[in-house]
Amino acid sequence: MTLIFCGNDYKYEIEGIMKLFIPASRFKIVYSDTAAGEEEYAFILERDEGAEILLSVKTVCFGKTASREMLLARDDSSDRELLLSKMLFECMSEITGIRPKWGVMTGVRPVKRVNKYLSEGYSKEEIRNILSEDFYCSEEKFEIAYRTAMTQADITSTLPKYSFSLYVSIPFCPTRCSYCSFISQTVDAGKKIIPAYIDKLCEEIRYTGKLAAKLGLRLDTVYFGGGTPTSVSAAYLSRIMRTVSESFDMSAVREYTVEAGRADTITRDKLEAIKQNGCSRISVNPQTLNNSVLQAIGRRHTAEQFLEAFALARSLGFDEINTDIIAGLPTDTPESFERTISGLIDLSPENITVHTLSIKRAADLNRSEEKSTVLRSAASVMVDTAAQKLLSNGFAPYYLYRQKNMLENLENIGWSKPGHESLYNIFIMEEIQTILAVGAGASSKLVDLEGGRLERIFNYKLPLEYVRSFDYMLEKKKAVERFYAEKE
């Protein structure tokens, strides 16, 4: 598929619209005034017509053609990129018969847009009209975004001044799931590098602790992610967590999360180490309670092992547990997905996070024979079922985000029992608190709400390059000091 731009360079947004209809694809980008020689294409035109500006879109794909055009007065202040995006959306909807429910809202954080309008004094009805008319957002997606914003309102108002969250990356997994594109290594492949990686990770934690103290920043939440942090031994987990406690003032920490993750990595000694070192919240993630689906995605554990791991965590005193599931997995059906949701509700975890499968180009699934089947999944039915059941059982949405190439242009939603919302998940998703991140693949996010600034610092992605280029990576972190110097 070729995207042809004439008189404009709206590549990022137009490509985002096309991926709503043709996910996990690479598009050929051309700048030309003709579509000659192209079989399947979208032609995006913005042309000066003297007193007027012509906007035009023509799409040819799947053996069908659709087009739209409009004339604007030269002094019309309308957002031309948005207008062309809406025209392309209409053309692709006409061709495919699909009308994605988030409309032309291609961004990761739709709730952030709702929060912006709320802060400007707009009423619920006014925000509903803006999202519907300007962005083609459906009623049901508006409602879920608005509910999420309402859940967040009281929590975001408690954000301490000069606070930050710490993210610790342990980028190893027992096996690689077929849908995964995260930067992680299997434990078997990474055995040789793990000791050196832990050494450098602890060194970076100590460096970051000194940096935070120098800048007068207060640690608010801690989050261990990956990968699967429990892929490493209990001794390594204890060492890393002790280093955190020794390097930071923990007295103001309100939340401490470790993604225990996969049942095949969870043992009593690891959970005891996590508990003894200050963790207050864990994730135990089944992804599905259907064993045939687990097998299809390359997981080595069973639903029964997940249930045993969950029960073990409860018996050891963990009273804040999150469980992750994914809608749209290979071989899953609306019926078996509903059984998964019902099974989790019966367990009564404090959080249930419902992800929608996102097919990334780097994932094994995108290269498999199953891809065409997955792209025709019933993910929307599954997500709707989850929302209905969770709402009726006392859960509320508290954070929401989207990714490119998600099935049916859907979303990931964190559901929570009242009073059990994850602070870290809200803060990172709404970009309202600085996140200092350590470890391979980690990304620090520096936030200055008053100045309207946001800056990212990326660590090296792979464990080996993280270890080899560690000193240079620490040099990059001096940007944190510069950021706060400019803030003052």
TAQUIRA-V767989 format. One record per pair of residues at least 12 apart in sequence whose C-alpha atoms are under 7 Angstrom apart, sorted by sequence separation. I is the first residue (numbers start at 1). J is the second residue. D is the distance in whole Angstrom. If there is no record, write none. Layout:
# TAQUIRA-V767989
I,J,D  I,J,D
This chain:
# TAQUIRA-V767989
44,56,6  45,57,6  56,68,6  57,69,6  171,183,7  172,184,5  173,185,6  174,186,5  291,303,6  400,412,6  401,413,7  434,446,5  444,456,6  445,457,7  44,57,5  56,69,4  171,184,5  172,185,5  173,186,5  174,187,5  290,303,7  400,413,4  434,447,5  443,456,7  444,457,5  43,57,6  44,58,7  55,69,5  56,70,7  128,142,7  171,185,6  172,186,6  173,187,6  289,303,5  399,413,6  400,414,6  433,447,6  443,457,6  444,458,6  459,473,6  42,57,7  43,58,5  55,70,5  89,104,7  172,187,6  399,414,5  432,447,6  443,458,5  42,58,6  43,59,6  54,70,6  55,71,6  397,413,6  398,414,6  431,447,7  442,458,6  443,459,6  42,59,4  54,71,5  286,303,7  397,414,6  398,415,6  432,449,7  442,459,5  41,59,6  42,60,6  53,71,6  54,72,7  86,104,6  397,415,4  398,416,7  441,459,6  41,60,5  52,71,6  53,72,5  68,87,6  85,104,7  396,415,5  397,416,6  440,459,6  441,460,6  40,60,5  41,61,7  52,72,5  53,73,6  286,306,6  395,415,6  396,416,5  440,460,6  441,461,4  40,61,5  52,73,5  53,74,6  258,279,7  263,284,7  395,416,5  396,417,6  440,461,5  441,462,6  51,73,6  52,74,5  257,279,6  260,282,6  261,283,6  262,284,6  395,417,5  440,462,6  51,74,6  256,279,5  257,280,6  258,281,7  259,282,5  260,283,5  261,284,5  262,285,6  394,417,6  398,421,6  440,463,5  3,27,7  67,91,6  256,280,5  257,281,5  258,282,5  259,283,5  260,284,6  261,285,5  262,286,7  2,27,6  3,28,6  4,29,6  5,30,6  6,31,6  66,91,5  255,280,6  256,281,6  257,282,5  258,283,7  259,284,7  1,27,5  2,28,5  3,29,5  4,30,5  5,31,5  6,32,5  284,310,7  399,425,7  440,466,6  1,28,6  2,29,6  3,30,6  4,31,6  5,32,6  6,33,5  57,84,7  322,349,6  399,426,6  4,32,6  66,94,7  321,349,5  322,350,6  323,351,6  324,352,6  325,353,6  326,354,6  327,355,6  328,356,6  329,357,6  379,407,7  380,408,7  55,84,7  66,95,7  321,350,6  322,351,4  323,352,5  324,353,5  325,354,5  326,355,5  327,356,5  328,357,6  57,87,6  65,95,7  105,135,6  219,249,7  229,259,6  230,260,5  320,350,6  321,351,6  322,352,6  323,353,6  324,354,6  325,355,6  326,356,5  327,357,6  57,88,6  64,95,6  104,135,5  219,250,7  228,259,7  229,260,6  326,357,6  59,91,7  103,135,6  104,136,6  114,146,7  220,252,6  221,253,5  228,260,7  375,407,7  103,136,4  219,252,7  220,253,4  221,254,6  222,255,6  223,256,6  224,257,6  225,258,7  228,261,6  297,330,7  102,136,7  103,137,5  111,145,5  115,149,6  219,253,6  220,254,6  221,255,5  222,256,5  223,257,5  224,258,5  225,259,6  231,265,6  296,330,6  102,137,5  110,145,7  114,149,7  221,256,6  222,257,6  223,258,6  224,259,6  230,265,6  234,269,6  238,273,6  242,277,7  101,137,6  102,138,6  230,266,6  234,270,4  237,273,7  238,274,7  241,277,6  264,300,7  101,138,5  233,270,7  264,301,5  281,318,7  284,321,7  286,323,7  287,324,6  288,325,6  293,330,6  2,40,6  3,41,6  4,42,6  5,43,6  6,44,6  7,45,6  8,46,6  111,149,6  202,240,6  205,243,7  209,247,5  263,301,6  280,318,7  282,320,7  283,321,6  284,322,6  285,323,5  286,324,6  287,325,4  288,326,7  293,331,6  1,40,5  2,41,5  3,42,5  4,43,5  5,44,5  6,45,5  7,46,5  102,141,6  205,244,6  209,248,5  234,273,6  238,277,7  281,320,5  282,321,5  283,322,4  284,323,5  285,324,5  286,325,6  287,326,5  293,332,6  1,41,5  2,42,6  3,43,6  4,44,6  5,45,6  6,46,6  7,47,6  101,141,7  280,320,7  281,321,6  282,322,6  283,323,6  285,325,7  202,243,6  206,247,5  205,247,7  263,305,6  271,313,7  184,227,5  263,306,5  266,309,6  187,231,7  330,374,6  334,378,7  337,382,7  341,386,6  358,403,7  360,405,7  263,309,6  290,336,7  328,374,7  358,404,7  359,405,6  334,381,7  338,385,7  358,405,5  359,406,6  334,382,5  358,406,4  328,377,6  357,406,6  358,407,6  328,378,6  356,406,6  357,407,6  289,340,5  328,379,5  356,407,7  288,340,6  327,379,5  164,217,7  163,217,5  164,218,6  165,219,6  172,226,7  173,227,5  356,410,7  162,217,5  163,218,5  164,219,5  165,220,5  166,221,6  167,222,6  168,223,6  169,224,6  170,225,6  171,226,4  172,227,5  173,228,5  327,382,6  356,411,6  162,218,6  163,219,6  164,220,6  165,221,5  166,222,5  167,223,5  168,224,5  169,225,5  170,226,5  171,227,4  172,228,6  327,383,7  355,411,7  356,412,6  163,220,6  165,222,6  166,223,6  167,224,6  168,225,6  169,226,5  170,227,6  171,228,7  174,231,6  355,412,4  170,228,7  173,231,6  354,412,6  355,413,6  170,229,5  172,231,6  354,413,5  353,413,6  354,414,6  353,414,4  352,414,6  353,415,6  351,414,7  352,415,5  351,415,6  352,416,6  351,416,4  350,416,6  351,417,7  350,417,6  17,85,7  350,420,6  10,81,6  14,85,6  17,89,7  17,104,7  17,106,7  16,106,6  178,297,5  177,297,6  178,298,6  177,298,5  176,298,7  177,299,6  181,360,6  179,359,6  181,362,5  181,363,5  180,363,5  179,363,5  178,363,6  179,364,6  178,364,5  179,365,5  178,365,5  221,424,6  205,438,7  204,438,6  201,438,7  201,439,6  152,398,6  151,398,6  148,397,5  147,397,7  148,398,5  148,399,6  183,441,6  197,463,6  200,467,7  167,435,7  164,433,6  165,434,6  166,435,6  167,436,6  168,437,6  169,438,6  170,439,7  171,440,7  164,434,5  165,435,5  166,436,5  167,437,4  168,438,5  169,439,5  197,467,6  164,435,6  165,436,6  166,437,6  167,438,6  168,439,6  169,440,6  193,464,7  196,467,7  169,442,6  183,461,6  183,462,7  111,400,7  109,401,5  108,401,5  109,402,7  108,402,5  108,403,6  102,409,7  100,408,6  100,409,6  112,430,6  24,359,6  24,360,6  24,361,6  24,405,5  23,405,5  20,405,7  19,405,6  20,409,6
